[in-house]
Structure formats: C-alpha cells, structure tokens
Amino acid sequence: MKLPPKSNLTDKKYSKIKKLIEDLGVNLDDIEEKFIAGGGRGGQKINKSTSTVQLKHIPTGTIIKYQKHRERAMNRVLALRELLEKLNPDSKKAKKIEKIRKQKQRRKRRAIDEKEDLV
C-alpha cells in the first residue's frame, strides 16, 4: 500500500498521520487495502460505488472498514488514521477497547458465579 493522497485534510493532520507511521514503525507494505461497495443510507450512488475502504494489517490481523464520506480518497486517509490509532497502544481508542474487554470478562465471571449459586 502506498501512502494515500492528502485529499481534503489539513497539512497538520496529514503530517500527524505520517509521524504516527514513523513512530509506530508500521511498514505500509504490511497493510492490505480493498475497496468494497458501500451500504446504508445515501441513495443509489453510495450503494453502487466502491468507496468503502477496508484495511488489514497483516502481522496483527487487525481489520478496519471505513465509509464516512463519498470520496474514496478521503476514506483511504481516514481509514489509515483509524488503523494506526488502533495499533498504537498509547491511544485513547486502544485503552477504551481494553477497558471494554475487561468489563466483558467481569460480567462473564459474575454470570457464571450467579449460575453456580442457583444450582
């Protein structure tokens, strides 16, 4: 995968994406990129065009699908940003995912304990 063009992003946000790539040491060749047909609201245009971007980071198996805009170029850049945020262990998104995972484990343990108490 090559670095997508800047599209409508500001220089500051685009340079932040480049810096994040360097800081994380992510090799863009390890990212597989697919364009798939969109879905949902937006009429006939969004359902026929392949503006949805799917990125897969091969070493970790992380997959991101992004379809916020009608432009493919804009979706490419924002999907890459989202993937990098997910790969960054210090990002807010990664911390939130970890917090939710722990909550689910706690709920599962409580449900098992309550089941045992009923028996």
C-alpha positions in Angstrom: 0.0 0.0 0.0 1.2 3.5 -0.8 0.5 6.4 1.4 -2.8 7.8 0.2 -3.0 11.4 -1.2 -3.8 14.2 1.2 -7.3 14.8 -0.1 -9.2 17.4 1.9 -7.2 17.0 5.1 -5.2 19.9 6.5 -1.4 19.8 6.4 -1.3 19.4 10.2 -3.5 16.3 10.3 -1.7 14.7 7.3 1.7 15.3 8.8 0.4 13.8 12.1 -0.5 10.6 10.2 3.0 10.5 8.7 4.6 11.0 12.1 2.4 8.2 13.6 3.6 5.8 10.9 7.2 6.6 11.7 6.7 6.4 15.5 4.9 3.1 15.4 7.3 1.7 12.8 4.5 0.4 10.6 5.5 -0.8 7.2 2.9 0.3 4.6 3.6 -2.9 2.6 2.1 -4.9 5.6 -1.2 -3.2 5.0 -3.6 -4.8 2.6 -6.1 -2.4 1.0 -9.5 -3.3 -0.6 -12.3 -1.2 -1.9 -15.8 -2.6 -1.5 -19.3 -1.5 -2.3 -20.8 0.8 0.3 -24.1 0.3 2.1 -26.6 2.1 4.2 -28.2 5.5 3.7 -27.0 7.7 0.9 -29.1 6.6 -2.0 -28.2 4.7 -5.2 -24.8 6.4 -5.6 -23.3 5.1 -2.3 -24.7 1.6 -2.9 -23.2 1.3 -6.4 -19.8 2.8 -6.0 -16.9 1.2 -4.2 -15.9 4.0 -1.9 -15.7 1.9 1.3 -12.1 1.2 2.2 -11.1 -2.0 4.1 -7.6 -2.1 5.5 -6.0 -5.1 7.0 -2.7 -5.0 9.0 -1.3 -8.5 8.1 1.0 -9.0 11.1 -1.7 -8.3 13.7 -4.8 -9.3 11.7 -6.4 -6.0 12.6 -9.2 -5.0 10.1 -10.7 -1.6 9.6 -13.7 -0.7 7.4 -14.3 2.9 6.7 -17.2 4.6 4.9 -17.9 8.0 6.3 -17.5 10.0 3.1 -18.5 9.5 -0.6 -14.9 10.2 -1.7 -12.7 7.2 -1.9 -9.5 9.3 -1.3 -10.8 10.8 1.9 -11.9 7.4 3.2 -8.5 6.0 2.5 -6.7 8.6 4.6 -9.2 8.4 7.4 -9.2 4.6 7.4 -5.4 4.6 7.7 -5.6 7.1 10.6 -8.1 4.8 12.4 -5.9 1.7 11.8 -2.9 3.5 13.2 -4.9 4.6 16.3 -5.9 1.0 16.8 -2.3 -0.3 16.5 -1.0 2.4 18.9 -1.1 1.0 22.4 -1.0 4.5 24.0 -4.0 5.8 22.0 -7.3 6.6 23.7 -9.1 4.1 21.3 -6.8 1.2 22.3 -7.3 2.0 26.0 -11.1 2.1 25.5 -11.1 -1.2 23.8 -9.1 -2.8 26.6 -11.4 -1.3 29.2 -14.5 -2.8 27.4 -12.7 -6.2 27.1 -12.1 -6.2 30.9 -15.7 -5.2 31.6 -17.0 -8.1 29.5 -14.7 -10.6 31.3 -16.1 -9.3 34.7 -19.7 -9.7 33.5 -19.0 -13.2 32.3 -17.5 -14.2 35.6 -20.4 -12.7 37.5 -22.9 -14.6 35.3 -21.1 -17.9 35.9 -21.0 -17.2 39.7 -24.7 -16.4 39.8 -25.5 -19.6 37.8 -23.5 -21.7 40.3 -25.3 -20.1 43.2 -28.7 -21.0 41.8 -27.7 -24.7 41.3 
